[in-house]
């Protein structure tokens, strides 16, 4: 089970989602931990605690200042309760509070951007790069678990490129594309906070965690060491577009498929194409219904989440190579992604 890490107060009690993330010095493959004190001193001024209120209740989460103009990056699920006429405020590390407005949000990727007008205390976080993140490197998560502002936890990157489906708005789902997996403790309220490297550079936005049912069937109340952050490259692309236009655009593949987990009609596993949209990228590349997609950009095709990840993680105009099987023939097609119709 994946859940969001904001603590959401609703009529009747507190719903604890699970979502959160990890600290500064120089990155080195030989280091097992970050100098967390240095990271905290350097980075906490860029971290805020977010309080959102709306007709449906109230929520608490975390965020990071990403621009000197007062823009704050967070998760959509942290502030969605205030999306329709609610209020949002941010608490700084120095203890003062500022009102904020919602610049825009993208429920599909669980990202949102806020804006504060008083920029006197704004200290933007330094940005890292997704291609520098390595499995095993030490990281630090900063945020407000359970509303406890300016909390710091440390761990390592335990895996990369996870596509994690989490609950979204109005019964829909969101997809954390290519997420960074970490064992740094992330608890309800850490959602939207920063996962940083040992230089204090943002490498991910803490967003979800795993829960383990106990003997009574209830989920665990805290981090079990399996947590996920949206990678910084994707998060900043979405944030920049929201700041520029108020919304995010996504790509379009133009086909529907189902997993083919075992041999069927002599075919090995893959994604069985059930339909192809007329005039879409898949049709233009020559894909047809009944084709079996074997590889996507060199990666074995096993789940339809890979197609969703293309649409959310790549931009219109990007090219994707697909290897497919059609009867006894194996072919390769190059899809040029389009904007969502």
Residue frames as qw, qx, qy, qz and C-alpha x, y, z in Angstrom:
[[0.000, 0.889, 0.458, 0.000, 0.00, 0.00, 0.00],
 [0.392, 0.173, -0.010, 0.903, 1.26, 3.44, -0.89],
 [0.155, -0.849, -0.498, 0.090, -0.06, 6.49, 0.87],
 [0.242, 0.772, -0.026, 0.588, 0.51, 10.20, 0.92],
 [0.568, -0.138, -0.510, 0.631, 2.54, 11.75, 3.68],
 [0.149, -0.415, 0.081, -0.894, 0.42, 14.69, 4.55],
 [0.037, -0.305, -0.833, 0.460, -1.54, 14.59, 7.76],
 [0.197, -0.331, -0.438, -0.812, -5.07, 15.50, 6.68],
 [0.132, 0.191, 0.687, -0.689, -7.48, 16.68, 9.33],
 [0.304, -0.277, -0.621, -0.667, -11.08, 15.95, 8.41],
 [0.612, -0.370, 0.122, -0.689, -14.39, 15.94, 10.22],
 [0.959, -0.197, -0.083, -0.184, -14.13, 13.06, 12.66],
 [0.815, -0.450, 0.246, 0.269, -10.38, 12.83, 13.04],
 [0.022, -0.769, 0.521, 0.370, -6.96, 12.70, 11.46],
 [0.939, 0.326, 0.102, 0.028, -6.10, 10.74, 8.35],
 [0.353, -0.707, 0.500, 0.355, -2.36, 10.10, 8.26],
 [0.818, 0.556, -0.142, -0.042, -1.09, 9.58, 4.77],
 [0.751, -0.436, 0.301, 0.393, 2.44, 8.26, 4.43],
 [0.658, 0.634, 0.121, 0.389, 4.76, 10.30, 2.27],
 [0.314, -0.927, 0.148, 0.140, 8.08, 12.04, 3.00],
 [0.866, 0.411, -0.092, 0.271, 11.93, 12.23, 2.29],
 [0.851, -0.363, -0.115, 0.362, 16.35, 12.97, 3.20],
 [0.674, -0.709, -0.033, 0.204, 21.60, 16.22, 4.17],
 [0.379, 0.914, -0.122, 0.073, 25.52, 18.30, 3.04],
 [0.538, -0.548, 0.522, 0.372, 29.30, 18.08, 2.57],
 [0.323, 0.494, -0.605, -0.534, 30.75, 16.66, -0.64],
 [0.940, 0.096, 0.086, -0.316, 29.13, 13.65, -2.27],
 [0.101, 0.552, -0.824, -0.076, 31.40, 10.62, -2.40],
 [0.822, -0.008, -0.486, -0.295, 30.75, 6.98, -3.14],
 [0.524, 0.105, -0.725, 0.435, 32.87, 6.19, -0.09],
 [0.214, -0.207, 0.424, -0.855, 30.72, 8.16, 2.35],
 [0.200, -0.320, -0.926, -0.016, 28.02, 6.26, 4.22],
 [0.131, -0.782, -0.551, 0.259, 26.33, 9.27, 5.82],
 [0.226, 0.751, 0.106, 0.611, 26.01, 13.00, 5.20],
 [0.261, -0.046, -0.450, 0.853, 27.23, 15.65, 7.62],
 [0.121, -0.671, -0.704, -0.202, 23.61, 16.18, 8.61],
 [0.278, -0.713, -0.289, 0.575, 24.34, 19.14, 10.90],
 [0.179, -0.309, 0.351, 0.866, 25.93, 21.05, 8.03],
 [0.011, -0.327, -0.763, -0.558, 23.14, 20.08, 5.65],
 [0.191, -0.723, -0.651, 0.127, 20.46, 21.15, 8.12],
 [0.239, -0.628, -0.093, 0.735, 22.09, 24.53, 8.79],
 [0.108, -0.187, 0.513, 0.831, 22.40, 25.18, 5.10],
 [0.125, -0.237, -0.797, -0.542, 19.02, 23.88, 3.94],
 [0.104, -0.542, -0.774, 0.311, 16.38, 24.39, 6.64],
 [0.073, 0.479, 0.111, -0.868, 15.95, 28.12, 5.83],
 [0.264, 0.156, -0.596, -0.742, 14.62, 26.94, 2.45],
 [0.249, -0.263, -0.928, -0.091, 12.06, 24.52, 3.96],
 [0.368, -0.199, 0.145, -0.897, 8.56, 25.56, 5.01],
 [0.129, 0.261, 0.923, -0.250, 5.67, 23.91, 6.82],
 [0.244, -0.161, -0.453, -0.842, 2.40, 24.26, 4.91],
 [0.216, 0.323, 0.769, -0.507, -1.05, 24.55, 6.45],
 [0.204, -0.115, -0.571, -0.787, -4.04, 24.31, 4.12],
 [0.263, 0.308, 0.725, -0.558, -7.70, 24.70, 5.00],
 [0.268, -0.045, -0.552, -0.788, -10.84, 24.28, 2.97],
 [0.695, -0.178, -0.025, -0.696, -14.45, 23.21, 3.14],
 [0.890, 0.007, -0.438, -0.124, -13.39, 19.56, 3.33],
 [0.833, -0.476, -0.120, 0.254, -11.02, 19.93, 6.26],
 [0.060, -0.932, 0.354, 0.046, -7.41, 20.90, 6.82],
 [0.950, 0.161, -0.086, 0.254, -4.01, 19.52, 5.90],
 [0.314, -0.861, 0.360, 0.174, -0.41, 19.92, 6.96],
 [0.915, 0.267, 0.096, 0.287, 2.63, 19.20, 4.85],
 [0.505, -0.556, 0.239, 0.615, 6.00, 20.52, 3.75],
 [0.595, 0.776, 0.158, 0.136, 7.52, 22.46, 0.87],
 [0.618, -0.294, 0.148, 0.714, 10.71, 24.11, -0.35],
 [0.179, 0.875, -0.005, -0.449, 11.37, 27.59, -1.69],
 [0.772, 0.189, 0.444, 0.414, 12.54, 27.24, -5.28],
 [0.383, 0.590, 0.214, 0.678, 12.70, 30.85, -6.50],
 [0.265, -0.113, -0.326, 0.900, 13.60, 34.19, -4.97],
 [0.283, -0.273, -0.279, -0.876, 10.23, 35.55, -6.14],
 [0.462, -0.168, 0.533, -0.689, 8.58, 33.48, -3.40],
 [0.794, 0.100, -0.410, -0.438, 7.56, 30.28, -5.20],
 [0.464, -0.358, 0.753, -0.301, 7.19, 27.13, -3.10],
 [0.561, 0.169, -0.732, -0.346, 7.20, 23.59, -4.48],
 [0.465, -0.175, 0.715, -0.493, 5.10, 20.93, -2.73],
 [0.092, 0.174, 0.962, 0.191, 2.79, 17.97, -3.33],
 [0.349, -0.301, -0.416, -0.784, -0.68, 18.50, -4.73],
 [0.584, -0.452, -0.670, -0.082, -2.20, 16.33, -2.01],
 [0.364, -0.213, -0.461, 0.781, -0.82, 18.72, 0.64],
 [0.079, 0.243, 0.107, -0.961, -2.86, 21.68, -0.60],
 [0.139, -0.252, -0.765, -0.576, -5.71, 20.17, -2.64],
 [0.178, -0.594, -0.734, 0.276, -8.15, 20.67, 0.26],
 [0.071, -0.663, -0.161, 0.727, -7.73, 24.44, -0.27],
 [0.305, 0.070, 0.615, 0.724, -8.00, 24.37, -4.07],
 [0.075, -0.590, -0.602, -0.532, -11.56, 25.68, -4.17],
 [0.255, -0.785, -0.125, -0.551, -11.72, 28.82, -2.10],
 [0.789, -0.510, -0.246, 0.240, -9.62, 27.65, 0.85],
 [0.066, -0.951, 0.286, -0.102, -6.60, 29.26, 2.48],
 [0.898, 0.094, -0.208, 0.377, -2.92, 28.33, 2.64],
 [0.194, -0.935, 0.279, -0.098, -0.13, 29.60, 4.88],
 [0.822, 0.264, -0.381, 0.330, 3.54, 28.71, 5.20],
 [0.594, -0.794, 0.114, 0.051, 5.64, 28.62, 8.37],
 [0.501, 0.710, -0.439, 0.228, 9.32, 29.44, 7.94],
 [0.767, -0.030, -0.505, 0.395, 12.22, 27.87, 9.82],
 [0.203, 0.234, -0.367, 0.877, 12.69, 31.14, 11.76],
 [0.032, -0.382, -0.782, 0.491, 9.14, 30.85, 13.13],
 [0.278, 0.385, 0.079, -0.877, 7.30, 33.50, 11.14],
 [0.455, 0.404, 0.793, 0.030, 4.25, 32.75, 8.96],
 [0.137, 0.302, -0.312, -0.890, 3.20, 34.13, 5.58],
 [0.708, 0.415, 0.400, -0.408, -0.05, 33.70, 3.63],
 [0.206, -0.240, 0.771, 0.553, 0.29, 31.89, 0.30],
 [0.691, 0.418, 0.051, -0.588, -1.75, 31.48, -2.86],
 [0.755, 0.061, 0.630, 0.171, -1.92, 28.43, -5.12],
 [0.099, 0.542, -0.474, -0.687, -0.15, 29.24, -8.40],
 [0.741, 0.254, -0.416, -0.461, -1.17, 25.93, -9.95],
 [0.584, -0.311, 0.726, -0.188, -1.26, 22.21, -9.36],
 [0.538, 0.332, -0.670, -0.389, -0.84, 19.01, -11.32],
 [0.799, -0.256, 0.369, -0.399, -2.79, 16.13, -9.75],
 [0.923, 0.317, -0.209, -0.064, -1.38, 13.63, -12.28],
 [0.626, 0.379, -0.498, 0.465, 2.18, 13.99, -10.92],
 [0.608, -0.664, -0.391, 0.189, 1.12, 15.06, -7.39],
 [0.467, -0.048, -0.081, 0.879, 2.93, 18.40, -7.65],
 [0.024, -0.912, -0.396, -0.107, 1.85, 21.95, -6.89],
 [0.428, 0.210, -0.125, 0.870, 3.36, 25.43, -6.64],
 [0.243, -0.841, -0.434, 0.211, 2.49, 28.14, -4.10],
 [0.362, 0.532, -0.012, 0.765, 3.40, 31.83, -4.08],
 [0.394, -0.706, -0.381, 0.450, 4.11, 34.15, -1.15],
 [0.267, 0.903, 0.144, 0.304, 4.24, 37.91, -1.68],
 [0.314, -0.899, 0.302, -0.043, 6.64, 38.90, 1.11],
 [0.892, 0.320, -0.231, 0.219, 10.01, 37.70, -0.15],
 [0.136, -0.865, 0.396, -0.278, 12.13, 39.28, 2.59],
 [0.583, -0.480, 0.641, -0.135, 12.97, 35.93, 4.19],
 [0.925, 0.346, 0.039, -0.151, 13.06, 33.83, 1.02],
 [0.212, -0.626, 0.722, 0.203, 16.16, 31.63, 0.68],
 [0.847, 0.319, -0.222, -0.361, 15.71, 29.36, -2.38],
 [0.839, -0.276, 0.460, 0.092, 16.99, 25.82, -2.09],
 [0.066, 0.582, -0.670, -0.456, 19.85, 24.84, -4.33],
 [0.893, 0.268, 0.047, -0.358, 18.87, 22.42, -7.10],
 [0.473, -0.353, 0.769, 0.248, 20.66, 19.18, -7.87],
 [0.519, 0.374, -0.516, -0.569, 20.31, 16.99, -10.96],
 [0.922, -0.063, 0.198, -0.328, 18.61, 13.63, -11.31],
 [0.858, 0.413, -0.295, 0.078, 21.42, 12.13, -13.40],
 [0.188, 0.598, -0.635, 0.452, 23.89, 12.56, -10.53],
 [0.697, -0.379, 0.366, -0.486, 21.86, 10.48, -8.06],
 [0.462, 0.314, -0.829, -0.035, 23.31, 7.03, -7.34],
 [0.846, -0.376, -0.320, -0.203, 22.00, 4.02, -5.48],
 [0.791, -0.228, -0.350, 0.447, 23.65, 3.84, -2.06],
 [0.262, 0.407, -0.165, 0.860, 24.50, 7.53, -1.77],
 [0.201, -0.424, -0.650, 0.598, 23.62, 9.23, 1.53],
 [0.080, -0.539, -0.381, -0.747, 20.71, 11.64, 1.59],
 [0.041, -0.204, -0.595, 0.776, 18.78, 13.80, 4.06],
 [0.121, -0.616, -0.668, -0.400, 15.03, 14.44, 4.26],
 [0.079, -0.099, -0.350, 0.928, 13.72, 17.74, 5.62],
 [0.321, -0.431, -0.536, -0.651, 10.15, 18.66, 6.45],
 [0.366, -0.295, 0.391, -0.791, 7.44, 18.63, 9.09],
 [0.431, -0.146, -0.883, -0.113, 6.42, 15.06, 10.01],
 [0.363, -0.588, -0.702, 0.174, 3.27, 15.11, 12.16],
 [0.059, -0.945, -0.201, -0.251, 3.47, 18.90, 12.04],
 [0.647, -0.635, 0.087, 0.414, 6.88, 19.01, 13.73],
 [0.444, 0.892, -0.079, 0.026, 8.57, 21.72, 11.66],
 [0.159, 0.815, -0.548, 0.103, 12.27, 21.71, 10.72],
 [0.852, -0.281, 0.437, -0.059, 12.72, 17.97, 11.23],
 [0.357, 0.662, -0.627, -0.202, 15.75, 16.30, 9.66],
 [0.894, -0.155, 0.417, -0.059, 16.24, 12.57, 9.00],
 [0.132, 0.666, -0.659, -0.325, 19.01, 10.77, 7.14],
 [0.873, 0.072, 0.477, -0.069, 19.42, 7.62, 5.08],
 [0.270, -0.291, 0.688, 0.608, 20.53, 6.44, 1.66],
 [0.625, 0.350, -0.279, -0.639, 19.11, 6.14, -1.83],
 [0.603, -0.145, 0.776, -0.115, 17.99, 2.51, -1.86],
 [0.515, 0.322, 0.721, 0.334, 16.79, 2.35, -5.49],
 [0.092, 0.385, -0.188, -0.899, 16.00, 4.52, -8.51],
 [0.323, 0.098, -0.608, -0.719, 13.42, 4.74, -11.29],
 [0.101, 0.312, 0.910, -0.253, 10.42, 3.44, -9.38],
 [0.295, -0.268, -0.381, -0.834, 7.01, 4.18, -10.89],
 [0.080, -0.226, -0.832, 0.500, 4.70, 4.36, -7.89],
 [0.261, -0.512, -0.518, -0.633, 0.94, 4.80, -8.14],
 [0.119, -0.172, -0.632, 0.746, -0.59, 6.74, -5.24],
 [0.078, 0.725, 0.674, -0.122, -4.08, 8.04, -4.40],
 [0.205, 0.146, 0.193, 0.948, -4.98, 11.29, -6.14],
 [0.289, 0.120, 0.189, -0.931, -7.83, 13.78, -6.37],
 [0.683, 0.178, 0.008, -0.709, -11.48, 12.72, -6.64],
 [0.899, -0.004, 0.408, -0.158, -10.82, 9.00, -6.51],
 [0.717, 0.651, -0.246, 0.048, -8.22, 9.18, -9.28],
 [0.854, -0.320, 0.069, 0.405, -4.57, 8.13, -8.98],
 [0.130, 0.926, -0.335, -0.114, -1.31, 10.01, -9.35],
 [0.949, 0.150, -0.063, 0.269, 1.94, 8.51, -10.60],
 [0.348, -0.829, 0.358, 0.252, 5.34, 9.22, -9.10],
 [0.823, 0.559, -0.092, 0.043, 7.42, 8.84, -12.25],
 [0.673, 0.443, -0.388, 0.447, 10.95, 7.47, -11.92],
 [0.495, -0.827, 0.044, -0.262, 10.83, 8.03, -8.18],
 [0.273, 0.514, -0.693, 0.425, 13.89, 7.99, -5.90],
 [0.814, -0.429, -0.375, -0.116, 13.51, 5.28, -3.26],
 [0.157, 0.564, -0.549, 0.596, 15.04, 5.97, 0.16],
 [0.606, -0.369, -0.680, 0.186, 15.14, 4.50, 3.65],
 [0.083, 0.156, -0.319, 0.931, 15.33, 7.96, 5.25],
 [0.010, 0.471, 0.800, -0.370, 12.41, 8.23, 7.67],
 [0.184, -0.141, -0.294, -0.927, 9.45, 9.94, 6.05],
 [0.003, -0.389, -0.846, 0.364, 6.20, 10.22, 7.96],
 [0.077, 0.791, 0.570, 0.208, 2.82, 11.98, 7.59],
 [0.160, -0.949, -0.071, 0.263, 3.51, 15.69, 7.18],
 [0.467, -0.431, 0.482, 0.603, 6.82, 15.22, 5.33],
 [0.551, 0.545, 0.574, 0.263, 4.96, 15.25, 1.99],
 [0.294, 0.924, 0.137, 0.204, 6.23, 17.95, -0.33],
 [0.438, -0.829, 0.279, 0.207, 9.44, 18.39, 1.65],
 [0.396, 0.774, -0.482, -0.106, 12.97, 18.10, 0.37],
 [0.942, -0.147, 0.187, 0.237, 15.20, 15.11, -0.23],
 [0.198, 0.929, -0.310, -0.029, 18.72, 16.51, -0.58],
 [0.858, 0.233, -0.317, 0.330, 22.22, 15.23, -1.19],
 [0.682, -0.435, -0.240, 0.537, 25.22, 15.89, 1.04],
 [0.296, 0.132, 0.096, 0.941, 25.69, 19.30, -0.58],
 [0.158, 0.466, 0.490, -0.719, 22.20, 20.34, 0.43],
 [0.241, 0.187, -0.494, -0.814, 21.00, 20.23, -3.18],
 [0.717, 0.175, 0.353, -0.575, 17.42, 19.19, -3.90],
 [0.048, 0.218, -0.899, -0.376, 17.27, 15.79, -5.59],
 [0.243, -0.339, -0.866, -0.277, 13.65, 14.88, -4.88],
 [0.420, -0.321, 0.099, -0.843, 10.29, 15.94, -3.49],
 [0.092, -0.011, 0.938, -0.333, 9.19, 13.59, -0.70],
 [0.499, -0.011, -0.303, -0.812, 5.84, 12.17, -1.71],
 [0.871, -0.153, -0.215, -0.414, 4.94, 8.63, -0.58],
 [0.122, -0.458, 0.843, -0.256, 5.80, 5.72, 1.66],
 [0.570, -0.080, -0.785, -0.227, 4.92, 2.06, 2.07],
 [0.562, -0.397, 0.404, -0.603, 2.78, 0.75, 4.89],
 [0.345, 0.116, -0.931, -0.006, 2.79, -2.77, 6.28],
 [0.692, -0.435, -0.209, -0.536, -0.44, -4.22, 7.74],
 [0.161, -0.399, 0.797, -0.424, -0.10, -5.65, 11.24],
 [0.017, -0.091, -0.994, 0.059, -1.78, -8.76, 12.65],
 [0.253, 0.523, 0.622, -0.525, -5.09, -6.89, 13.02],
 [0.452, 0.592, 0.559, 0.365, -5.04, -5.66, 9.43],
 [0.039, -0.976, -0.092, 0.191, -4.22, -2.07, 10.37],
 [0.643, 0.627, -0.139, 0.418, -1.41, -0.26, 8.55],
 [0.633, -0.194, -0.284, 0.694, 1.80, 0.73, 10.27],
 [0.119, -0.928, -0.299, 0.188, 1.72, 4.18, 11.86],
 [0.158, -0.858, 0.300, 0.385, 5.16, 5.39, 10.77],
 [0.456, 0.678, -0.522, -0.245, 7.93, 4.96, 8.24],
 [0.950, -0.131, 0.285, 0.013, 8.95, 1.38, 7.45],
 [0.415, -0.538, 0.528, 0.509, 12.03, 2.52, 5.53],
 [0.401, 0.270, 0.721, 0.497, 10.50, 2.28, 2.05],
 [0.108, 0.794, 0.281, -0.528, 9.78, 5.82, 0.87],
 [0.554, 0.409, 0.497, 0.529, 9.65, 7.65, -2.45],
 [0.058, -0.693, -0.030, 0.718, 10.50, 11.11, -3.78],
 [0.617, 0.750, 0.238, 0.024, 9.66, 12.67, -7.14],
 [0.703, -0.026, 0.145, 0.696, 12.99, 13.26, -8.94],
 [0.135, -0.652, -0.086, 0.741, 14.12, 16.88, -9.09],
 [0.106, -0.105, 0.572, 0.806, 14.37, 17.10, -12.88],
 [0.108, -0.494, -0.783, -0.361, 10.72, 16.15, -13.38],
 [0.239, -0.716, -0.530, 0.388, 9.56, 18.24, -10.43],
 [0.167, -0.531, 0.067, 0.828, 11.26, 21.41, -11.69],
 [0.032, 0.121, 0.674, 0.728, 9.98, 20.97, -15.25],
 [0.191, -0.633, -0.736, -0.143, 6.42, 20.71, -13.94],
 [0.290, -0.695, -0.338, 0.564, 6.95, 23.57, -11.49],
 [0.188, -0.285, 0.287, 0.895, 8.43, 25.88, -14.14],
 [0.069, -0.318, -0.706, -0.629, 5.50, 25.26, -16.46],
 [0.265, -0.707, -0.645, 0.119, 3.00, 25.88, -13.66],
 [0.277, -0.587, -0.118, 0.751, 4.74, 29.15, -12.81],
 [0.100, -0.132, 0.472, 0.866, 4.71, 30.21, -16.46],
 [0.303, -0.185, -0.621, -0.699, 1.20, 29.12, -17.47],
 [0.556, -0.234, 0.327, -0.727, -0.65, 28.06, -14.30],
 [0.938, 0.030, 0.218, -0.269, -0.86, 24.43, -15.39],
 [0.322, -0.443, 0.782, 0.298, 1.25, 21.51, -16.61],
 [0.764, 0.403, -0.233, -0.446, 0.97, 19.79, -19.99],
 [0.629, -0.295, 0.718, 0.032, 1.68, 16.13, -20.58],
 [0.146, 0.343, -0.758, -0.535, 2.54, 13.91, -23.49],
 [0.811, 0.215, 0.218, -0.499, 0.32, 11.50, -25.40],
 [0.322, -0.263, 0.870, 0.266, 1.22, 8.02, -26.66],
 [0.586, 0.283, -0.245, -0.719, -2.09, 7.14, -28.33],
 [0.590, 0.050, -0.781, -0.201, -2.56, 3.49, -27.51],
 [0.716, -0.427, 0.296, -0.467, -4.17, 1.24, -24.94],
 [0.556, 0.313, -0.769, 0.040, -2.53, -1.97, -23.77],
 [0.817, -0.489, 0.113, -0.285, -2.75, -4.71, -21.16],
 [0.216, -0.598, 0.772, -0.004, 0.07, -6.73, -19.60],
 [0.892, 0.190, -0.347, -0.217, 0.69, -10.13, -21.13],
 [0.447, -0.695, 0.531, -0.188, 2.30, -11.88, -18.15],
 [0.619, -0.198, 0.755, 0.088, 2.65, -15.37, -19.61],
 [0.119, -0.096, 0.783, 0.603, 2.85, -17.11, -22.95],
 [0.518, 0.528, 0.457, -0.493, -0.18, -16.41, -25.10],
 [0.727, 0.668, 0.099, -0.125, -0.43, -17.63, -28.66],
 [0.855, 0.209, 0.009, 0.475, 3.26, -18.40, -28.68],
 [0.179, 0.798, -0.125, 0.562, 4.20, -14.91, -27.54],
 [0.508, -0.114, -0.562, 0.643, 6.35, -14.11, -24.56],
 [0.202, -0.750, -0.476, 0.412, 5.35, -11.55, -21.93],
 [0.242, 0.132, 0.201, 0.940, 4.95, -7.91, -22.87],
 [0.271, 0.410, 0.347, -0.799, 2.22, -5.30, -23.36],
 [0.294, 0.377, 0.818, 0.320, -0.59, -6.45, -25.63],
 [0.093, 0.123, -0.113, -0.982, -1.94, -3.51, -27.65],
 [0.264, 0.476, 0.811, -0.216, -5.73, -3.47, -27.48],
 [0.336, 0.858, 0.386, 0.049, -6.35, -0.24, -29.41],
 [0.464, -0.091, 0.161, 0.867, -4.48, 2.49, -31.26],
 [0.156, 0.770, 0.324, -0.528, -5.86, 6.03, -31.51],
 [0.586, 0.623, 0.368, 0.366, -6.33, 7.28, -35.06],
 [0.255, 0.864, -0.024, 0.435, -3.82, 9.99, -35.88],
 [0.583, -0.795, 0.169, -0.007, -1.93, 9.55, -32.61],
 [0.036, -0.756, 0.647, 0.091, 1.81, 9.01, -32.13],
 [0.581, -0.157, 0.799, -0.006, 1.51, 5.20, -31.94],
 [0.712, 0.562, 0.414, -0.082, -0.52, 5.04, -35.16],
 [0.341, 0.898, -0.248, -0.125, 1.91, 7.38, -36.93],
 [0.201, -0.617, 0.759, 0.056, 4.77, 5.08, -35.90],
 [0.550, 0.226, -0.714, -0.369, 2.98, 2.07, -37.41],
 [0.125, -0.056, 0.906, -0.400, 1.85, 0.25, -34.28],
 [0.538, -0.157, -0.529, -0.636, -1.35, -1.77, -34.61],
 [0.750, -0.319, 0.298, -0.496, -3.85, -3.54, -32.34],
 [0.999, -0.023, 0.012, -0.022, -2.65, -7.06, -31.39],
 [0.498, 0.597, -0.475, 0.413, 1.00, -5.99, -31.47],
 [0.779, -0.559, -0.212, 0.191, 2.94, -6.97, -28.37],
 [0.114, 0.893, -0.316, 0.298, 5.31, -4.30, -27.08],
 [0.894, -0.083, -0.322, 0.301, 8.49, -5.98, -25.87],
 [0.549, -0.237, -0.183, 0.780, 10.71, -3.02, -24.97],
 [0.052, 0.961, 0.236, 0.135, 10.28, 0.71, -24.37],
 [0.077, 0.912, -0.355, 0.190, 13.46, 2.75, -24.78],
 [0.435, 0.452, -0.748, 0.214, 15.52, -0.39, -24.22],
 [0.294, -0.213, 0.735, -0.573, 13.68, -1.44, -21.06],
 [0.109, -0.194, -0.962, -0.159, 11.63, -4.63, -20.99],
 [0.433, -0.251, -0.127, -0.856, 7.92, -3.81, -21.16],
 [0.242, -0.132, -0.932, 0.235, 6.07, -5.38, -18.26],
 [0.044, -0.590, -0.659, 0.464, 3.44, -2.92, -16.98],
 [0.205, 0.774, 0.434, 0.413, 1.14, -0.22, -18.35],
 [0.364, -0.863, -0.084, 0.340, 2.64, 2.14, -15.76],
 [0.533, -0.199, 0.381, 0.729, 5.56, 2.43, -18.18],
 [0.213, 0.558, 0.533, 0.600, 3.22, 3.99, -20.74],
 [0.266, -0.912, -0.312, -0.027, 1.82, 6.36, -18.12],
 [0.566, -0.590, 0.110, 0.565, 5.38, 7.26, -17.13],
 [0.437, 0.205, 0.444, 0.755, 6.11, 8.22, -20.74],
 [0.000, -0.758, -0.471, -0.452, 3.11, 10.53, -20.84],
 [0.421, -0.893, -0.157, 0.035, 3.92, 12.19, -17.52],
 [0.656, -0.558, 0.203, 0.466, 7.71, 12.12, -17.56],
 [0.474, 0.048, 0.464, 0.747, 8.51, 13.10, -21.15],
 [0.158, 0.554, 0.078, -0.814, 7.64, 16.20, -23.14],
 [0.688, 0.641, 0.308, -0.143, 5.65, 16.56, -26.37],
 [0.437, 0.827, -0.347, -0.065, 8.11, 16.17, -29.24],
 [0.359, -0.540, 0.761, -0.021, 10.32, 13.68, -27.40],
 [0.702, 0.292, -0.561, -0.328, 11.05, 10.45, -29.25],
 [0.655, -0.327, 0.618, -0.286, 10.60, 6.98, -27.80],
 [0.385, 0.334, -0.804, -0.307, 11.84, 3.73, -29.33],
 [0.773, -0.090, 0.419, -0.468, 9.52, 0.74, -29.04],
 [0.138, 0.253, -0.923, -0.254, 10.33, -2.85, -29.93],
 [0.714, 0.079, 0.294, -0.630, 7.27, -4.94, -30.75],
 [0.212, -0.055, 0.952, 0.212, 6.23, -8.37, -31.99],
 [0.635, 0.324, 0.011, -0.701, 3.59, -8.86, -34.67],
 [0.961, 0.204, -0.090, -0.162, 3.01, -12.53, -35.31],
 [0.911, -0.078, 0.052, 0.402, 6.41, -13.97, -36.20],
 [0.450, 0.631, -0.006, 0.632, 7.83, -10.55, -37.02],
 [0.487, -0.642, -0.254, 0.535, 9.80, -8.38, -34.60],
 [0.363, 0.687, 0.196, 0.599, 10.03, -4.69, -35.40],
 [0.366, -0.362, -0.296, 0.804, 11.11, -1.35, -34.00],
 [0.090, 0.807, 0.431, 0.393, 9.06, 1.83, -34.09],
 [0.310, -0.049, -0.258, 0.914, 9.96, 5.39, -33.11],
 [0.106, -0.800, -0.588, -0.051, 7.12, 7.34, -31.51],
 [0.182, 0.268, -0.099, 0.941, 7.20, 11.12, -31.49],
 [0.134, -0.511, -0.739, 0.419, 5.10, 12.06, -28.47],
 [0.027, -0.560, -0.355, -0.748, 2.33, 14.61, -28.93],
 [0.196, -0.169, 0.421, -0.869, 0.45, 16.88, -26.53],
 [0.188, 0.317, 0.883, -0.291, -2.59, 15.45, -24.81],
 [0.043, -0.388, -0.587, -0.709, -5.61, 15.99, -27.09]]
